[in-house]
Amino acid sequence: MEYHNPVLLKESVDGLNIKPDGIYVDVTFGGGGHSKEILSRLGPNGKLFAFDQDEDALANALDDERFVLINENFRFIKRFLRFYGVKSVDGILGDLGVSSHQFDVAERGFSTRFDAELDMRMSQKNDLNANRVVNEYDEANLKRVFLDYGELKNAPVLARTIVQAREERPITTTDDLKEVLAKFLPERVRNKILAQIYQAIRIEVNQEMDVLKEFLEQSLEILNKGGRLSVISYHSLEDRLVKRFMKNGMFEGEPERDFFGNFSVPFKTVGKLIVPNNEEIKLNNRARSAKLRIAEKI
Ligand SMILES: C[S@@+](CC[C@H](N)C(=O)[O-])C[C@H]1O[C@@H](n2cnc3c(N)ncnc32)[C@H](O)[C@@H]1O
């Protein structure tokens, strides 16, 4: 089985505007599709650092002396690059979310297609997993997760149902969870709602929103002037953060005005939002929700 089929490959790497001698970072290495493309555009003195917090991705490491793969969370991008003596870079690419590999291996627990233990950790070192969220979070916290990350209107009743059911016995597998929530999963919208529930738990387990914010803030700090940030996101919560940060350099509110009354912003956006064309979606269904945004540090 293929590890991962890269999405918006050409468009996202074009967005980096690669200088052959530059230093680049691919923060979501996965199967290495984007990294290979970046390396193909670098000269002998270029350099590529890649991150992936999933140990499974290490098997895909590329044998190239211009390449370093770091098995860490990209929320620590600045710290780990500093470890390699790198204080600033020319471009950063992020292809957020999970890989096809993570999704297709039943035991990882990311997919509602299989009956597996509740897990959903992208990193095997993570203490928090889906089992702990479902069985240990109090009702208010579960409600927050379903509301904020799943945008589920019936979050309060979902949370209450889980808390009541686990008093009888722990909810440990996908099928347990489906059974407990069965009455909220009418056939017609079953897959959609399950996907929202799973998305919510996954975002919580991997702290995806906080991680993304920390990463974006550090990216701004380490990019050289003229350096590019190219980010592919797969759901609206991520895309909203990326869009606001690229536009304003912040996640909430409006940036300050300069002496002339113009907004003082750290990036200029490059082009418009890019989404995969029908051809790509036909060949790779997982591309269907992808949104690519590109910005250049001013
Ligand atoms: C959509 S896949 C990337 C696929 C890759 N671009 C390719 O072409 O094969 C996302 C990858 O990023 C990793 N990842 C997601 N969030 C991460 C984080 N915060 N830190 C490090 N790796 C992360 C996942 O483990 C997964 O392997």
The ligand as an SDF file (V2000), in Angstrom:
LIG
                    3D

 27 29  0  0  0  0  0  0  0  0999 V2000
   -0.8230   14.9800    5.2490 C   0  0  0  0  0  0  0  0  0  0  0  0
    0.5790   14.1250    5.8590 S   0  0  0  0  0  0  0  0  0  0  0  0
    1.9160   14.7850    4.9290 C   0  0  0  0  0  0  0  0  0  0  0  0
    2.2140   14.0350    3.6960 C   0  0  0  0  0  0  0  0  0  0  0  0
    3.4450   14.4770    2.9590 C   0  0  0  0  0  0  0  0  0  0  0  0
    3.3750   15.8560    2.5240 N   0  0  0  0  0  0  0  0  0  0  0  0
    3.7150   13.5770    1.7770 C   0  0  0  0  0  0  0  0  0  0  0  0
    3.8010   14.0820    0.6530 O   0  0  0  0  0  0  0  0  0  0  0  0
    3.8230   12.3640    1.9570 O   0  0  0  0  0  0  0  0  0  0  0  0
    0.8760   14.8660    7.4230 C   0  0  0  0  0  0  0  0  0  0  0  0
    2.0730   14.2990    8.1650 C   0  0  0  0  0  0  0  0  0  0  0  0
    2.4740   15.2750    9.0980 O   0  0  0  0  0  0  0  0  0  0  0  0
    2.6860   14.6840   10.3470 C   0  0  0  0  0  0  0  0  0  0  0  0
    2.3250   15.6880   11.3480 N   0  0  0  0  0  0  0  0  0  0  0  0
    1.1020   16.2280   11.5620 C   0  0  0  0  0  0  0  0  0  0  0  0
    1.1590   17.1060   12.5630 N   0  0  0  0  0  0  0  0  0  0  0  0
    2.4530   17.1450   12.9830 C   0  0  0  0  0  0  0  0  0  0  0  0
    3.1490   17.8780   13.9830 C   0  0  0  0  0  0  0  0  0  0  0  0
    2.5120   18.7270   14.7720 N   0  0  0  0  0  0  0  0  0  0  0  0
    4.4690   17.6880   14.1040 N   0  0  0  0  0  0  0  0  0  0  0  0
    5.1240   16.8110   13.3010 C   0  0  0  0  0  0  0  0  0  0  0  0
    4.5160   16.0790   12.3640 N   0  0  0  0  0  0  0  0  0  0  0  0
    3.1960   16.2500   12.1890 C   0  0  0  0  0  0  0  0  0  0  0  0
    1.8060   13.4700   10.3910 C   0  0  0  0  0  0  0  0  0  0  0  0
    2.3710   12.5120   11.2480 O   0  0  0  0  0  0  0  0  0  0  0  0
    1.8000   13.0180    8.9290 C   0  0  0  0  0  0  0  0  0  0  0  0
    2.7760   12.0720    8.6630 O   0  0  0  0  0  0  0  0  0  0  0  0
  1  2  1  0
  2  3  1  0
  2 10  1  0
  3  4  1  0
  4  5  1  0
  5  6  1  0
  5  7  1  0
  7  8  2  0
  7  9  1  0
 10 11  1  0
 11 12  1  0
 11 26  1  0
 12 13  1  0
 13 14  1  0
 13 24  1  0
 14 15  1  0
 14 23  1  0
 15 16  2  0
 16 17  1  0
 17 18  1  0
 17 23  2  0
 18 19  1  0
 18 20  2  0
 20 21  1  0
 21 22  2  0
 22 23  1  0
 24 25  1  0
 24 26  1  0
 26 27  1  0
M  CHG  2   2   1   9  -1
M  END
$$$$
